Amino acid sequence: MKGKILIVDDELDLRLLLKSILESDYTVAEAESGAALKKLLAGESYDVVLLDLNLPDANGLDLLPMIKKTWPETEVVVLTGEATFDAAVQATKRGAFHFINKPFNTENLFVTIDRAIENRQQKEENNSLRRAISTMSGGSAPVFQSKEMQNVVRTIERIAPSDVAVLITGESGTGKEVIADLIHALSPRSKNRIVKVNCAALPRELIESELFGSVKGAFTGAHADRDGLFRQAEGGTLFLDEISEMPIDTQSKLLRVLQDQKVRPVGSKTDYQTNCRIVAATNRKPEDAIKDGKLREDLFYRISAIAVHLPPLRERREDIAPLANAFLRRFSAQANRTLRGFTPAAGERLSAFDWPGNIRQLQNEIQRAVLLSEGPDIDAADLSVSDIRMVPSEGHDTAFTLLEGVERNAIIQMLRETGGNKLETAKRLGIGRQTLYNKIKAYGIET
C-alpha cells in the first residue's frame, strides 16, 4: 500500500465511493463527523486526510489547525461542494495541502494524494536529517557552516536511503564515525543496528572470527559458537573503520562476502545469507593505501561506490566556532555549569589554531576548558592550545609544507607539555597512539 488515508465527510455515499476508489492503492479509514475525527486524533497518524469543510458538528476550517498540531506531518486535502476563494485562502493559511471541489475528477484526486504523500515523506526525511545532525551537535542547531561540509551533508541526504556501499575518507578526528552514524540514521535501516568495528584495533588472529563468526572448536579458545559482526548487523549497517588496516588475506575474504552476500563462519562448512549495508572509512588516501599494499584495489572499488571525503578542520575554519559552541553547551550541561561562551581572545585563538587532531582534538580541548575554567566565559588562558611558530626540522633536508610544519610543531609542543608522554600526547591531540608514532617518525621528531 502507498499510504494511509483518512476520509472525514458526513455523506455516507461519498465515503463509500471514495473508499472503493482508493482502497486498492491505500489503507483507508473513515470519520463521519468532527467528534469522530477528534477520537481518531488520539491514535496513529495518517499520511493524508481528505477533509470536508461542512460537517454537521464542526467547521472543517476549525478542525484544520487541530489536525496539523496533533499530526504535524500529515497533509490535509480539503473537499468541498461550496468552494469560494476566501475559503481556499483560509484553508491554505491553516495548513491545507490542496483544495478540491466536489464533484471531483478521480484521476486528479489520485495525483493530488500521491503528491501529498510524497511531500510528507520529504518533510520526514528533512526532519530526520535535522534530528540526526542535532544529535551530532549536542542538541543544538546544525554545526556545519562551511560549504565543504554542507556539500557532504547534501550528498548524504541523497545516498542514505539507498543500500549503496560508502567509503568515508579523511584525517583522524575529522568525524568519519559521525558521518557513518548520520548515513545510518537517515536510511530505512535505521530501525535496526549500526555495528561498528575498528579494524586496526582487532588482533590479526581474531579479526575473521570477529567479522564472520566462528563455530565451537574452530581454534584454540573457541569454546562455543560465536556470532560475527555481519550477523549482528543483519538488516542494519556495518561500519568498518580503518579498513586499510585490515589484513590483506582478510580483505580477500571480505570481498567474497560482499560479492556473494554470504558469510561462512570460521571452522564452519556452511554459509549463511547476509543483508547489511557496508560503510567503510580510512584515514589514508586510498590511492596511497593501494600503492603501499595496505588496501586491495578490487575491494576498494567494491566499497567505494560512493566516496565521501571529510576535509580537515583547518580547511573549513567556518566550522570551528559553531562546533566549539556546540561542545561548550554539551560539556557545560554534563558538568552542571552555566558558561556564557568564549571571550573574543579565546575565540580568536580557537579559530587561528590548525587542529592537527581535527574535531576530536577540538572536542577534547573544550571539555578540558569547561572543567578547568573559573569565570563565566572561556578565556584564552583557559585553553591549552597556543599560537604556533614554524620550527625548522633538524637533520631533514626536505622542507615541510606549511601545514606539515604546523602539525610538527603542535606535536612537539604537546610532547613538551606532557613531559614526553606519548599516550597522553596522542589523547590531547585527539589522534591514535600509532598515528602519533607515525608522525613522530615522519617528521623526524626526537623524543
N, C-alpha and C positions, 0 to 999 in steps of 0.2 A: 504493500500500500504506500502511496505517495505521502500521505499525511493524515492528520485528524481534523475533521471539520465539525463545527457545531452550528446547527441551524436554529435561530431564535426567531420564531414567527408564530402568530396566533392562528393562522389559516392552516387547518389540518391538511387540506388537499394540496396546498403548496409545499408543505413539509414532506408529504409523501412523494410528490413529484420530484422534489429536489433530491430526496434520499434515493429514489430509484435511479436517477440520473448519475449520482455521484458515487454510490456505494461500490461500484465495480472498480473504482480507482482510489477511493479514500475510505477511511474509517469515519462513519457518520453518526453523530448524536443529535438529539433534538431537545428543544425547550420551547414551551408554548406561551411563556409569559416572562415578565421581569422577575417575578418571585422565583420561578423555576430556574432562571439563569443565576440568580444570587445563590441558590443552593449549590449549583454546579461550580461556582467560583471557589468553593471551599476545597475542591478536588484538583485533579491534574489539569494542566492547561491544554489548549488546543492550538493547532497551527493557525487556523483561520476560523473566525466567527462570521457567519452570514447573519446580519442583524437587521430586523425590520424596525423602522422608526416608530411605527404606530402600534404599540402593544396595548392590550386592554387595561393594564395596571401600571404602565410606565411609558415614558418617552425615551426612545432609543438614544437620543442625543444626551440624555442624562445618564444613561447606562454606559455610554462610551468611556468616559473617564474612569469609571469603576472597573471596567474590563481591563483597560490599559494599566491601571495601577496594580491590579492583582496579577495580571499576566502581561508583563511589560513587552515580551517578545511576540505575543500573539497579534496577528494582523486582523483588523476588522473591516469587512466589506459590507457597506450599508445597502440594504434593499428597500425600496420604497415605491409605492404607486402614485405618490403625490410629490414628485420631485420639484424643488424650487432652487433657484440659485443660492438663496440665503441658507437653506438647509444644507446644501452641498458645502458651502463655505464653512458653516458651523461644524459639520461633521469632520471636515479636514482639519480644522483647528483643534478639535478634541481628540485627534489621533487616528481617524479613519484612513485606511489604506486606499480605498476606492469607493465609488458611489455608483450603483447600478439601478436603472429604472425598471419597474415592472410594467409590462411583461418583458422578459429578458431573452436575449439570444443565447442558446445553450453553448455554442462554441465560444462566445465572448466570456461566458461565465467560467468555463474551464481555463481559458487563457488567463483570466484575472486571478483565479485561485492559484494556479501554478506560479504566477509572478509573485503573489503574496507569500507563498511558501518559500520560494527562492529568496525573497527579501528577508524573511525571518531567519533562514539559515545563514545568510550573510551577516546579519546582526549578531547571531550567536557565535559565529566564528570570530568576529571582531571583539566581542566581549570576552571570549576565551583567550584571545591574544592579550587583551588588557589585563585580565586576571593573571595570566602566566607571567607577564612582564612585571606586574605589580608584586607578585611573589618574589621574583628575582631581585626587585629593588627594595625589599623590606616593607612592602605595603604602600609605597608612595607612587607618584606618577612615574611613567617610563623614564629611564635614565639615559637612554641612547639619544643624544642630540647631534652627534656627528653624522655627516652624510654617509660615511662608510658603513656605520652600524645601522643606520636607517635602511640602507640598501640590503644589508644582511637580513634584517627583520622582514622586509618585503619578500625576499627570496624564501625565507622560512614559511611565511604565510602561504605562499603558492605551493611549496613542495610538501608541507606537513601532512595534508590529507591523503597523500599517496603512500605506497609501500616502497618507493624507490630508496635504494641504499644511499647514504650520505657520508661523505668524508669531510671532517672539520679539521682545518689546519690552522696553526698559529703558535706563537711562542708560549712557553709555560706561563700560566697565570692569566691568559687572555680571556678565559671564560668558556672554554670548549665544552666542559661538562654542563654548564648552564644552558648553552645553546642546544645541547642534546636533550636536556630536560624540556626546553621550550618546544622542540620538534615533537617530542612525545606528547606533551600536554595539548598540542593543537591537532593531534592526529586522532582518527577513530579508535586507535589502540589505547587511548589514554585510560579507558576503563580497566585495562589490565596493567601489569607491572612494567616498569623500566628497570632492567637488571644491568648493573654496571660492574666492569672489571678493569683493573689497571694491569695491562699485560706485562708491564715492566716489574710489577711487584710480585708476580707469581713465580715460584721456583720452577725451573725448567722441567724437572721431573714430574711436576704435579699439574702443569698447565692443561694438558689434554684431558686429564680426569676432571679438572675444574670446569672446562668448557663442555665436554661431551658426556660426562658422567662415566661411571665405571661399575663393574659387577664385582660381587664378593669373590676374593681370591685372585683378582686380576694382577695384583702386585703386592709386595710386602706391605702390610698395614691396611690392606683393603679388606676390612672385617665385615663389611656389609655393602649392599648395592648403594650407589650414590647417584642422585640426580645431578646432571650437569646444568650449566647456566642456560643452555639452549632450552632445556625442558622448563626451567624456572621462568624463562621469558616467553613461554608459549602464549601466543595471542597478543603479546606486547612488543617491547623494544629491547634489543640487546646492545648496550653501549660498550664498545671495545676501545678503551682509552690506551694511547701509546701503542698502537697496533704494530708499529715498525720495530718494537722491542720484542715482539713475539718470535720464538724460534722459527727458522725458515721451514723446517720439516713440519711444524705445527701449522704454519701458514698454508702449506700444501694441502693438509687435511681439511683446514677451514675452507679453502677454495672449493674442495669437492662437496662439502656440506652445502655451501651457498649455491652451487650449480645443481645439485640433485635434490635439495631440500630434505635430505635425510641425514640422520645422525646415528653413528654406531658407537655406543659406549666402549670404553677401554676394556678389553677382555671379553666382549660380547661377540656373538656370531650373527646377531640380527640388528637391523636398523629400525629406527622409528622416524615417522614423518615430523618435520618441524615447521612451524609457522610463526616466525618473529621477524621484525624489521631490524636491519643492521644499521647502526650509526657508529662510525669509527672516528678516531681522532689521532693526530700525531703532532708533536712539536717540531718534527723535522720537515724540511722541504721534501716532498715526495720524490722529486727527481734525484735529489742527493741520496735519499734512503735507498732508492732502486740502484743507483750507481755504486753505492757502498755495500750492496748485497744485504741490506737490512730489511728490504721490502720486495716481495715478489712482484714483478711487473704485471703478471696476469691477475694477481689478487688485487692490485691497485686499481686496475680497470674494472674489476667486479664491484669494488666497494665505493667507487667514486663516480657513480652515475651522476650524482650532484656533488660538486665540491663547494664548500663554504669556507672562505678564508677570513680569519679574525685578525685585523691589523693590531699591532702593539699599541698600548695606551699612549706612547709618546707620539704616535702618528695620528691620534684623534683626541687632541687635548680638550676639545669641547666637552668630552665626556667626563673629564676629571672632576670638575666641580659638582655636577649633579650626582655622580657616583659617590663622592666624598660626603655629600649631604645625606644621601640615602643611607650610607653606612653609619653616619653620625646618629640619625634617628633610630636606626635599629639597635646600635650598641648602647645608646643612652637609655632606651627603654629597658634593655636587658640589665643594665647596671642601676636601674631605678634613679636615674639622674635627669635633670632638666637642663639641657645645654642649648643655648640660642643659636649657635652656629660657629663660624670661623671669623677671626679678625681679618682685616684686609691683608696684613702681613702674612698670616698663615695661609690665606687663600692664594696669595702670590707665590709662596714657596711650594705649595702643592701643585700649582699649575706649571711652575718652572721645572720641577723635578722630572727626570726622564723615566722613572719607574721601571728599572730593568726586570723586576718581578711582576710587572703589569698589575692587573686588577687585584690579584691575590695579595701583592705587597701593599697596595693602597688600602685594602681592607684591613690587613694586619696593623698598618700604621694608624688608621683611625681608631681601631679598637684599643690600641695601646694608649693613644692620646686621651680617649674618653676615660680610661681608668686612672690615668696619672694627672690629668689637668685639675686645677683647683678653682679657676674662675668660671664665670657663666659662659664664656666663649673659649674655643680652642685657639690658642695663640701660637705664633711661630716657635716660641720657646718650648711649647709642649710637643713639638714634632721632633723626631729623631733624624729625619732627612734634612739635608742642608744643600746649599749651592755647591756644585762640584766643578773643580777646575781640571783641565787636562793635565795628566801626568805622563811624561814620556815613558815608554816601556824599555827598561834597561835590558840589554842583551838581545833586543829584537831589531833587525834591520828594516823589516817591513812596517810601514806606518799603518796605524789603525785608522779606520774611518772615524768620523766624529762620534757616531753613536756607539761604536765599539769602545772608543776611548772613555766615553761617559760611563758605559756599563762596567768597564775595567776598574775605573776609579770608584764607582759605587761599591764594588766588591771589596776593594782594598780598604775603603773607609769602614765598611761594616765589619771586616775582619779585625780592624784595629779596635773598634768599639766592643767587640766580643772577646778580645784577647786571643784571637786566632781560633776560636771555637767554630769549626765548620758547620756542625749541626745547627747551632744557634744562628750562625750567619745565614744559612740556607732558609731557616724558618723566618727570620726577619725580612729577608728579601722576597719571600713568598715563592721560592723555587725548590725543586727537589735536590737532595744531597748529591746525587750523581750528576745532576745538571751543573751544580756548583763546582764539583771536581773537574768536569769537562772544561768549564770556562776558566778555571784557575790554570789548567794546563795550556789551554789555547792562548791565553793572554800572558803567559809566562810570569805569573804572579808567584813570588817566593813566600812560602808560609813557614 
